């Protein structure tokens, strides 16, 4: 089978996984033209938990109005468009309506899975709460405590999204979690997503992220998940870090935000 067809089929499976994860994780969802809106009032400050996901063809001209109707009660607007062609077609209308536009890369792992020098493994959510809150404080220094709490506690409902959800962490010698990530597994379809790989600023450059990434990949392989992927910002440096570790771009999606 030609490589282009294999890649297209893989990308369709990845997008189906992402769509299902968003629906399953939501407290409730509502169908809209071209996709669905997800909501979780418990984490109202989390854009990812309260957004529109477009997973099929949509009339770009109506999308701003659809977003106003579906998300009008929120101070923000977020629209994720999984298909590259559809997202590109939607950009003009959404930019005219005041949205910002980010291109995201779907990156699949096709390199070797090796053991790293540092150890990492499954950790509890409680183990990463403090460093996660500190990291969000660094990212968003001007927001209040409730926003930080929502961004940390939203991980409590990750388990609804996929068949298996793990938090992976690498510890310092003193026992602090220095780097962490989410791992979502669907054994039935052989899919594995690595999400939100972050290292505390004070521990950067010491191999902790490599340890977490390798631990996640090993767990995915052990679960017979042959399609291992992550999402990276096309305009940010981590994409190149992932490329050096066996990931390659197989597709693009789009994110539009306002407010």
N, C-alpha and C positions, 0 to 999 in steps of 0.2 A: 504494500500500500504506500503511495507517495507520502513523503514527509509532511506536506502541507495538509493532507487529509487527516493524518494521524494527529497533528497539532490542533486542527479545527475540532476534531472529535474530543480530544482531551480538554480543550477550552470549554466546549459545551458542557462537559461533565463537571468541570470546576465551577462554572457559572450556576449550574443547577444546585451544586452543593452550597454555594454562597447564598443563593436565593432561599433554599430550604432552611439554612441556619438562621437567617434573619427572621423568617416566619416563625420558626419553632421557638426561638429565644424570646419573642415578643410576648408581652402580657396579653395583647390582642392585636389583630391586624384587620385592615379593611382593603378590599380590592379597589384599585383606581385604574384609569386608562393606562395600559402599558405595564402594569405591575401592581404594587400594593403599598400601603402605608403601614408602618409598625409603630406601636406605642407601648410605653411603660411609664405610668405616672409616678412610680416609685423612684425613677431616675430621670426626672423631667429635664434636668440640665445636661443629660447625655445625648448628644446629637445622634450618635449611632443607634441608640435605642428608641429614638423618635424621629423617623425619617421616612422618605419615600424611596422604594427600590423599584427601578424600571428594569424588567427582565425580558421584555419583548418589544416589538415595534410599537412606537407611539407617535402621535401627531405632535411634533415639537411645538407648534404654535399654541397648543392648549395647555402645555405643561406648566407654565407659570400660574395659570388660573387653577389648575388641579392642585398645585402645591399650596396655594392660598386657602383653598377649601379644606384640604386635608390637615394642614399644619398651622392654620391661622390662629389657633389658640396658644401657640408657642412663640417665644421671642426669637427663635431661630428657624431657618429653613435649611434642610439638607436633602439632596436628591442624589442617589447613587444609580448610575446607569451602567449595567454590567457589560453590554455589548459595545464594542469600540465604534462601529459604524453608527449605531443609534446615538451614542453619546456625542459624537462629532456633529451629527445632524441637529442635536438639541442645543448645542453651545450658543449659537447666535441669539436665539430667542431668550435664553436664560441670562446671558450677559447683558442684553438690553434691559432686562428686568432687575438688574443690580446684583446678580449672583457672581461669585468668584468661581473659577474653573481650575480643577486640578486633574492631571492625568496620572493614573495609577498603573503600575506594571504588574501583570500576573507572571510570577516567576516560578518555574518548575525545577525541582532538584533532579539532576540526572548524573551527578557525580558520585564518587565512592562515599560510603558511610564508614567513618573510622572512629576509633576511640581517641578522645582528646586527653591531654596531660592532666587537666583538672577534672574533678568529678562533678557531676550535676545529676539531678534526678527529680522525681516528683516531690512537690512540696504542697503544703496546705495554703489556702487563701490567707489565713491569719499570718503565715510566715512572711508574706510579701506586702501586707497592708501598710506597714510603716514606711518601708522604702518606696512603695508605690505612691503613697500620699506625698512624700517628700519630693519625688520626681515631678508629680503634677504641680506642686507648688513652684518648682523651678520653671516649668513650662508656662504656667499661668499665674504669675505673681500677683495679679490685680484682682483675682476672683475671691469670693467669700468662701467660708468653710463648708457651706452646704454644697456648693459646686464640686469642691474637692471630694466630699463624701460621696456624692453621686458617681463620680468618675472612678472612685475606688470600689465602692460597694456594688456597682453594676456587674462586676465579675461573679457575684453570687448567683446570677441567673444564666451564666454561660452554659451550665450543664443542660439546660433545656434545648440548646441549639444543635447538639450532635450526639451521636451514639455514645461516645466516650470523650470526656473533657479532662485534661490534666493541666496543672500548673507546674512548670519546670523551673527549677532554681539552682544556682551555683552559690555555695557558701564561702565566705572568707574563713580564715583559720579561727577567727573569733566567733563564728557561728552566724554572722549576719548574711542575709541573702544579698549578694552583690549584683546579680543579673537574673532576669526571669523572662518567661514567655508563656503563652498559652499554646496548647496543642489540642486540636480537634480531630477526632478519628471517626470514620464511618467504615467499619469492617465490611459491610454488605457491598459497598461500591468501591472499596479499596482506596478511599480518599483520605488524605491527611493535610490539614492546614496548620502552619506555624504562624502565630499572630502575636503582635505587640512584644517583640523582643527588645528589651531595654536593659541598660546597665546604669547603675547609679553613677553619677558624675565623678565621685571620689574614687571609683574603682575602674575607670576606663583604662583601656590599654594593657590589661593584665591577663587577658585570655578567658575571662569569665563568660563573655557572650559566645565565644567558640564552644565552650563546654556545654552551655545550655543548648545551642543549636545542634551540636552533635548528639546530645542526649535525646532531644526531640526526634531527630532523624532515626536514631536507633530504635526508639519506641515505635515509630511509624513502621519501620521495616519488620519489627517483631510482630506487629499486628497485621502483617501482610497487606499493607497499604502501599501499592506501587506508584500511586500518583501523589507526590509530596510537593506542596506548593506554599507560597506566601505572596502577600501583596506589598509592593514597595512604591514609594513616591518616585515618579519619573524624574523629578527635579532635585532630588536629594541624594546625598552621598552613599547611604546604605545600599542602594542598588548595586554599586560597584563592589562593595564588601561582600554581598551575597554572590555576585558573579565569580569572585575569586574562590568561593566555597562550593562551587558546583551547580549554582542556579543559573538558568537562562530564561530570557523573556519569551513567553509563548502567547501573550495577548495583552490587551490594554482595556481598562475600564475608566470611567469618568465620575468625578464627584463635583457637585455644584453646591455652594453654600452661600447663605446670606444671613446677616444679623449677628 
